């Protein structure tokens, strides 16, 4: 995360982002290589380490009394890939699970372009403070450039997830199994960093040109609609 974005996040929002990242990325990766160092088979190490995000999703669902779509996706993909891997004995089946998640996310993000508000608009709700929400609604209703910018960013984020999925699929099928988990994480973080950098740059340019933030702290006046 860049300082420009994190500075707009509340401590609660930062925890909401960082805790899942630790549980779904850092802990499974570390556990996989610890298990491999202990001589555990590749498919078993992948299955055990992959159970951490699934267990977190279930615990979160129980606490909230609601199973989110992403949590359901993680649990379902682990169950299907685990069953297939047990039958085939091929660890690459479990590696493909990590490609399926960004594929589904990318399609979902891109699919929000067909809805009343795209993904980027709803993402901004986690960053807005004060009168930012009213400002965003006003801008969405009255400024075509605002709508176009958020749709463009939604397409960028969805496309990045689909690219991550494609690269992860190639890696899962061609690279040495033990190299794939760490390479996949580096790849995902590199793509995420690139998307964040582009997002921040576009947000700055938009604010300079139109006087309103895309992900908005309130304060800048919303230009009156033309006519």
VOBA-1610 file (N, C-alpha, C; in pm, whole numbers, padded with zeros to 5 digits, always signed):
BEGIN
Unk+00084-00120+00000Unk+00000+00000+00000Unk+00088+00126+00000Unk+00043+00227-00067Unk+00119+00351-00072Unk+00073+00444+00039Unk+00160+00538+00081Unk+00120+00632+00186Unk-00004+00711+00149Unk-00022+00741+00019Unk-00137+00821-00021Unk-00268+00751+00010Unk-00269+00619-00007Unk-00392+00545+00020Unk-00405+00511+00167Unk-00296+00465+00228Unk-00306+00424+00367Unk-00335+00541+00459Unk-00294+00662+00421Unk-00321+00777+00505Unk-00470+00807+00514Unk-00547+00758+00415Unk-00690+00783+00416Unk-00767+00671+00489Unk-00696+00567+00530Unk-00762+00454+00594Unk-00765+00470+00745Unk-00872+00429+00805Unk-00880+00426+00950Unk-00804+00303+01000Unk-00765+00299+01130Unk-00701+00179+01182Unk-00783+00053+01160Unk-00914+00066+01171Unk-01001-00050+01150Unk-00992-00099+01006Unk-00987-00005+00911Unk-00976-00043+00770Unk-00843-00109+00741Unk-00735-00054+00800Unk-00603-00114+00779Unk-00599-00256+00834Unk-00658-00277+00952Unk-00662-00413+01007Unk-00743-00505+00918Unk-00851-00453+00864Unk-00937-00534+00778Unk-00864-00579+00652Unk-00765-00501+00609Unk-00688-00538+00491Unk-00567-00623+00525Unk-00496-00586+00632Unk-00369-00652+00664Unk-00387-00791+00724Unk-00489-00808+00809Unk-00509-00940+00870Unk-00540-01046+00766Unk-00634-01022+00674Unk-00656-01123+00570Unk-00532-01150+00485Unk-00453-01047+00457Unk-00332-01067+00378Unk-00235-01158+00451Unk-00222-01140+00582Unk-00133-01226+00660Unk-00183-01369+00663Unk-00314-01385+00681Unk-00372-01519+00694Unk-00375-01592+00561Unk-00404-01521+00454Unk-00420-01587+00325Unk-00292-01594+00242Unk-00190-01514+00279Unk-00068-01512+00199Unk+00055-01552+00281Unk+00085-01475+00386Unk+00210-01495+00459Unk+00214-01628+00534Unk+00112-01657+00613Unk+00112-01780+00693Unk+00112-01907+00608Unk+00025-01917+00507Unk+00030-02039+00423Unk+00165-02059+00355Unk+00224-01949+00307Unk+00353-01961+00240Unk+00460-02011+00335Unk+00466-01951+00454Unk+00565-01992+00552Unk+00543-02138+00595Unk+00419-02174+00619Unk+00389-02310+00662Unk+00425-02412+00555Unk+00401-02379+00430Unk+00434-02473+00322Unk+00582-02509+00324Unk+00668-02408+00333Unk+00811-02435+00328Unk+00862-02498+00457Unk+00799-02470+00568Unk+00834-02539+00693Unk+00801-02688+00680Unk+00683-02718+00629Unk+00643-02858+00611Unk+00734-02929+00511Unk+00770-02861+00403Unk+00859-02924+00305Unk+00996-02950+00365Unk+01042-02859+00451Unk+01171-02880+00516Unk+01168-03000+00609Unk+01048-03034+00659Unk+01031-03150+00746Unk+01006-03278+00666Unk+01011-03269+00535Unk+00996-03387+00452Unk+00853-03423+00414Unk+00760-03334+00440Unk+00620-03359+00403Unk+00607-03354+00252Unk+00525-03442+00196Unk+00505-03448+00052Unk+00446-03317+00001Unk+00474-03287-00126Unk+00431-03159-00182Unk+00280-03141-00174Unk+00204-03241-00214Unk+00059-03222-00216Unk+00002-03209-00075Unk+00065-03279+00021Unk+00019-03268+00160Unk+00052-03130+00216Unk+00173-03080+00187Unk+00211-02948+00236Unk+00121-02840+00175Unk+00089-02853+00048Unk-00001-02757-00017Unk-00141-02763+00043Unk-00187-02883+00070Unk-00321-02901+00126Unk-00329-02843+00267Unk-00230-02873+00349Unk-00232-02826+00489Unk-00219-02673+00493Unk-00124-02619+00418Unk-00106-02473+00419Unk-00226-02402+00358Unk-00288-02465+00259Unk-00405-02405+00198Unk-00528-02408+00287Unk-00525-02492+00391Unk-00639-02499+00481Unk-00649-02376+00572Unk-00539-02302+00587Unk-00541-02184+00675Unk-00640-02078+00625Unk-00635-02038+00498Unk-00734-01940+00452Unk-00877-01993+00461Unk-00896-02123+00434Unk-01030-02180+00441Unk-01081-02177+00585Unk-00995-02213+00680Unk-01035-02211+00821Unk-01067-02069+00866Unk-00985-01973+00821Unk-01011-01832+00855Unk-01144-01787+00799Unk-01175-01829+00676Unk-01302-01791+00614Unk-01420-01847+00693Unk-01407-01970+00740Unk-01516-02032+00816Unk-01534-01963+00950Unk-01422-01937+01020Unk-01430-01869+01149Unk-01491-01730+01133Unk-01448-01658+01029Unk-01503-01525+01004Unk-01652-01532+00976Unk-01694-01631+00898Unk-01835-01647+00866Unk-01918-01676+00991Unk-01863-01758+01081Unk-01933-01791+01205Unk-01945-01667+01293Unk-01838-01588+01303Unk-01842-01467+01385Unk-01940-01364+01331Unk-01944-01350+01198Unk-02032-01251+01136Unk-02171-01306+01108Unk-02184-01438+01121Unk-02309-01506+01086Unk-02347-01479+00941Unk-02243-01471+00859Unk-02264-01446+00717Unk-02141-01494+00640Unk-02163-01574+00536Unk-02055-01625+00454Unk-02043-01540+00328Unk-01935-01462+00319Unk-01915-01376+00203Unk-01880-01459+00081Unk-01902-01400-00036Unk-01877-01471-00162Unk-01733-01516-00172Unk-01638-01428-00136Unk-01497-01464-00145Unk-01463-01579-00051Unk-01518-01576+00071Unk-01493-01683+00167Unk-01547-01816+00114Unk-01665-01812+00056Unk-01724-01933-00001Unk-01637-01985-00115Unk-01583-01894-00195Unk-01496-01933-00305Unk-01372-02005-00254Unk-01308-01950-00151Unk-01186-02010-00096Unk-01213-02151-00045Unk-01321-02167+00031Unk-01354-02298+00088Unk-01388-02397-00022Unk-01469-02355-00119Unk-01512-02446-00225Unk-01395-02490-00311Unk-01307-02397-00347Unk-01192-02433-00431Unk-01097-02526-00357Unk-01077-02503-00228Unk-00991-02592-00152Unk-01051-02732-00147Unk-01181-02742-00123Unk-01246-02873-00114Unk-01236-02949-00246Unk-01265-02879-00356Unk-01261-02945-00488Unk-01119-02986-00525Unk-01024-02895-00507Unk-00886-02926-00544Unk-00827-03032-00453Unk-00864-03031-00325Unk-00815-03133-00232Unk-00866-03271-00272Unk-00996-03279-00304Unk-01053-03408-00345Unk-00987-03458-00473Unk-00967-03368-00569Unk-00905-03406-00696Unk-00760-03449-00675Unk-00690-03376-00590Unk-00550-03409-00564Unk-00536-03543-00492Unk-00629-03572-00400Unk-00625-03701-00330Unk-00643-03816-00427Unk-00727-03795-00528Unk-00752-03900-00625Unk-00634-03916-00721Unk-00583-03803-00768Unk-00478-03807-00869Unk-00337-03812-00810Unk-00324-03760-00689Unk-00191-03752-00628Unk-00103-03645-00690Unk-00161-03555-00768Unk-00086-03452-00838Unk-00094-03320-00762Unk+00018-03267-00710Unk+00014-03141-00635Unk-00020-03021-00722Unk-00003-03034-00854Unk-00031-02921-00942Unk-00180-02885-00943Unk-00264-02982-00909Unk-00407-02952-00898Unk-00431-02849-00789Unk-00360-02862-00678Unk-00373-02766-00569Unk-00313-02631-00606Unk-00208-02632-00687Unk-00151-02505-00732Unk-00248-02430-00823Unk-00324-02504-00901Unk-00421-02440-00990Unk-00532-02369-00912Unk-00555-02414-00789Unk-00652-02346-00703Unk-00612-02199-00685Unk-00483-02174-00669Unk-00437-02037-00648Unk-00452-01952-00774Unk-00462-02017-00890Unk-00489-01944-01013Unk-00638-01919-01030Unk-00719-02009-00978Unk-00864-01996-00994Unk-00920-01878-00915Unk-00861-01851-00799Unk-00913-01743-00714Unk-00902-01607-00783Unk-00783-01565-00834Unk-00779-01437-00904Unk-00861-01437-01033Unk-00878-01554-01095Unk-00960-01561-01215Unk-01104-01525-01183Unk-01158-01584-01077Unk-01296-01555-01038Unk-01309-01410-00992Unk-01210-01364-00914Unk-01214-01225-00868Unk-01209-01127-00985Unk-01122-01156-01082Unk-01111-01068-01197Unk-01241-01060-01275Unk-01305-01174-01294Unk-01433-01176-01365Unk-01540-01102-01286Unk-01537-01120-01154Unk-01637-01051-01071Unk-01617-00900-01074Unk-01491-00855-01060Unk-01463-00711-01063Unk-01505-00652-01197Unk-01466-00718-01306Unk-01505-00669-01438Unk-01657-00672-01455Unk-01720-00771-01395Unk-01865-00783-01407Unk-01940-00670-01341Unk-01879-00604-01242Unk-01947-00493-01176Unk-01963-00372-01268Unk-01894-00374-01381Unk-01913-00266-01478Unk-02055-00266-01534Unk-02122-00379-01521Unk-02260-00390-01570Unk-02362-00347-01465Unk-02314-00319-01344Unk-02403-00281-01235Unk-02415-00129-01225Unk-02499-00084-01132Unk-02521+00060-01115Unk-02394+00133-01073Unk-02312+00069-00989Unk-02186+00126-00945Unk-02077+00021-00962Unk-01962+00056-01023Unk-01856-00042-01041Unk-01777-00066-00913Unk-01690-00163-00918Unk-01611-00202-00802Unk-01531-00085-00744Unk-01470-00004-00829Unk-01385+00106-00781Unk-01464+00205-00697Unk-01590+00228-00731Unk-01673+00319-00653Unk-01694+00263-00512Unk-01726+00135-00502Unk-01750+00073-00372Unk-01621+00061-00291Unk-01509+00040-00360Unk-01380+00036-00291Unk-01353+00170-00223Unk-01389+00278-00291Unk-01368+00410-00235Unk-01445+00435-00108Unk-01554+00361-00088Unk-01634+00379+00034Unk-01553+00348+00160Unk-01450+00264+00146Unk-01366+00230+00262Unk-01267+00342+00296Unk-01251+00436+00205Unk-01153+00543+00224Unk-01216+00679+00251Unk-01341+00694+00218Unk-01405+00825+00231Unk-01431+00861+00376Unk-01416+00989+00405Unk-01443+01039+00540Unk-01529+01164+00530Unk-01588+01200+00642Unk-01668+01322+00646Unk-01781+01317+00548Unk-01788+01418+00463Unk-01892+01423+00361Unk-01851+01357+00232Unk-01750+01272+00237Unk-01697+01209+00117Unk-01798+01125+00042Unk-01886+01056+00115Unk-01983+00969+00049Unk-02083+01051-00032Unk-02132+01160+00028Unk-02225+01247-00045Unk-02156+01311-00165Unk-02030+01349-00146Unk-01952+01408-00254Unk-01937+01309-00369Unk-01909+01182-00335Unk-01892+01079-00437Unk-02021+01054-00513Unk-02132+01048-00440Unk-02262+01026-00505Unk-02295+01143-00599Unk-02266+01264-00553Unk-02290+01383-00636Unk-02204+01377-00762Unk-02077+01343-00744Unk-01986+01337-00858Unk-02028+01228-00956Unk-02069+01113-00903Unk-02111+01003-00990Unk-02234+01044-01073Unk-02322+01115-01012Unk-02446+01155-01080Unk-02422+01265-01183Unk-02331+01358-01153Unk-02323+01480-01233Unk-02197+01496-01317Unk-02095+01413-01296Unk-01969+01432-01367Unk-01936+01308-01450Unk-01955+01311-01579Unk-01924+01195-01663Unk-01778+01148-01651Unk-01685+01244-01636Unk-01544+01207-01626Unk-01517+01124-01501Unk-01591+01151-01394Unk-01577+01074-01269Unk-01623+00931-01292Unk-01735+00915-01356Unk-01785+00780-01385Unk-01687+00704-01474Unk-01636+00773-01576Unk-01543+00708-01668Unk-01414+00668-01598Unk-01364+00753-01510Unk-01239+00722-01439Unk-01254+00599-01350Unk-01365+00589-01277Unk-01385+00474-01189Unk-01412+00347-01268Unk-01479+00359-01379Unk-01499+00240-01464Unk-01366+00194-01522Unk-01282+00290-01560Unk-01151+00256-01615Unk-01065+00184-01511Unk-01068+00234-01387Unk-00991+00169-01281Unk-01046+00031-01249Unk-01177+00017-01253Unk-01238-00115-01231Unk-01189-00214-01336Unk-01185-00171-01461Unk-01136-00257-01568Unk-00988-00290-01548Unk-00910-00192-01502Unk-00768-00215-01474Unk-00751-00320-01366Unk-00824-00306-01255Unk-00810-00401-01143Unk-00857-00540-01182Unk-00969-00547-01254Unk-01015-00678-01299Unk-00918-00742-01396Unk-00864-00663-01487Unk-00767-00716-01582Unk-00640-00765-01515Unk-00596-00695-01412Unk-00476-00736-01339Unk-00497-00871-01271Unk-00617-00892-01214Unk-00648-01021-01153Unk-00650-01133-01256Unk-00704-01105-01372Unk-00709-01207-01477Unk-00569-01238-01530Unk-00484-01135-01540Unk-00345-01157-01580Unk-00273-01241-01475Unk-00297-01211-01347Unk-00238-01290-01239Unk-00280-01436-01251Unk-00408-01458-01281Unk-00459-01594-01295Unk-00392-01667-01411Unk-00376-01597-01524Unk-00314-01659-01641Unk-00169-01696-01614Unk-00094-01603-01554Unk+00047-01630-01523Unk+00059-01742-01419Unk-00032-01745-01322Unk-00029-01849-01219Unk-00060-01986-01279Unk-00148-01989-01376Unk-00180-02116-01443Unk-00058-02170-01515Unk+00010-02083-01589Unk+00131-02125-01661Unk+00237-02175-01562Unk+00255-02101-01452Unk+00354-02140-01352Unk+00318-02275-01289Unk+00191-02294-01256Unk+00148-02418-01191Unk+00170-02539-01280Unk+00162-02520-01410Unk+00173-02632-01503Unk+00315-02657-01552Unk+00402-02558-01539Unk+00535-02571-01601Unk+00654-02563-01505Unk+00642-02486-01397Unk+00756-02466-01308Unk+00766-02577-01204Unk+00884-02593-01142Unk+00895-02689-01031Unk+00795-02655-00921Unk+00730-02757-00866Unk+00621-02735-00770Unk+00666-02651-00652Unk+00784-02680-00598Unk+00829-02607-00478Unk+00859-02460-00505Unk+00880-02425-00631Unk+00911-02286-00663Unk+00784-02203-00683Unk+00674-02269-00715Unk+00553-02197-00753Unk+00495-02111-00641Unk+00483-02160-00516Unk+00421-02075-00413Unk+00488-01940-00394Unk+00620-01938-00383Unk+00688-01810-00359Unk+00688-01724-00484Unk+00706-01786-00602Unk+00702-01708-00726Unk+00564-01649-00745Unk+00461-01727-00714Unk+00325-01677-00727Unk+00297-01558-00638Unk+00347-01563-00515Unk+00324-01450-00423Unk+00397-01325-00472Unk+00522-01343-00516Unk+00599-01229-00567Unk+00527-01168-00688Unk+00481-01254-00775Unk+00408-01209-00894Unk+00282-01131-00856Unk+00205-01185-00763Unk+00081-01120-00722Unk+00107-00984-00659Unk+00210-00977-00573Unk+00243-00850-00509Unk+00296-00749-00611Unk+00373-00797-00709Unk+00425-00706-00812Unk+00310-00646-00893Unk+00213-00730-00931Unk+00098-00679-01004Unk+00015-00585-00918Unk-00002-00620-00790Unk-00077-00534-00699Unk-00009-00399-00685Unk+00124-00400-00668Unk+00198-00275-00656Unk+00186-00188-00780Unk+00190-00253-00897Unk+00176-00178-01022Unk+00037-00116-01032Unk-00065-00192-00998Unk-00203-00140-01004Unk-00221-00025-00907Unk-00166-00037-00786Unk-00178+00070-00688Unk-00108+00196-00737Unk+00012+00179-00795Unk+00086+00294-00846Unk+00008+00365-00956Unk-00051+00289-01047Unk-00130+00348-01155Unk-00254+00417-01098Unk-00316+00353-00999Unk-00436+00410-00936Unk-00406+00543-00870Unk-00296+00548-00794Unk-00258+00672-00726Unk-00228+00781-00827Unk-00156+00746-00934Unk-00121+00846-01036Unk-00246+00900-01102Unk-00339+00811-01138Unk-00463+00857-01203Unk-00548+00940-01108Unk-00549+00901-00981Unk-00627+00976-00883Unk-00573+01117-00866Unk-00440+01131-00862Unk-00379+01263-00850Unk-00411+01349-00971Unk-00398+01289-01090Unk-00425+01366-01212Unk-00572+01407-01218Unk-00660+01320-01174Unk-00802+01352-01178Unk-00834+01467-01082Unk-00775+01460-00963Unk-00800+01567-00865Unk-00746+01701-00915Unk-00628+01698-00976Unk-00570+01821-01026Unk-00655+01881-01138Unk-00715+01794-01217Unk-00793+01842-01332Unk-00934+01881-01295Unk-00996+01806-01202Unk-01138+01825-01174Unk-01168+01879-01034Unk-01066+01883-00947Unk-01088+01938-00814Unk-01161+01848-00718Unk-01165+01717-00745Unk-01231+01623-00657Unk-01154+01492-00658Unk-01147+01428-00542Unk-01074+01302-00530Unk-01160+01185-00577Unk-01100+01092-00646Unk-01173+00972-00689Unk-01214+00886-00570Unk-01132+00885-00465Unk-01158+00796-00352Unk-01183+00871-00223Unk-01214+00981-00232Unk-01245+01094-00172Unk-01256+01130-00031Unk-01159+01203+00013Unk-01181+01287+00129Unk-01264+01405+00082Unk-01356+01444+00166Unk-01438+01558+00129Unk-01357+01686+00143Unk-01404+01790+00081Unk-01335+01918+00099Unk-01328+01997-00030Unk-01301+01928-00141Unk-01298+01999-00267Unk-01439+02013-00319Unk-01467+02127-00374Unk-01604+02150-00423Unk-01627+02068-00549Unk-01748+02013-00559Unk-01784+01937-00676Unk-01828+02035-00784Unk-01767+02028-00901Unk-01806+02121-01007Unk-01953+02104-01043Unk-02018+02214-01072Unk-02159+02207-01109Unk-02172+02140-01245Unk-02276+02062-01266Unk-02296+01997-01394Unk-02313+02098-01506Unk-02263+02062-01623Unk-02271+02154-01736Unk-02416+02179-01774Unk-02445+02303-01814Unk-02581+02338-01854Unk-02666+02379-01737
//
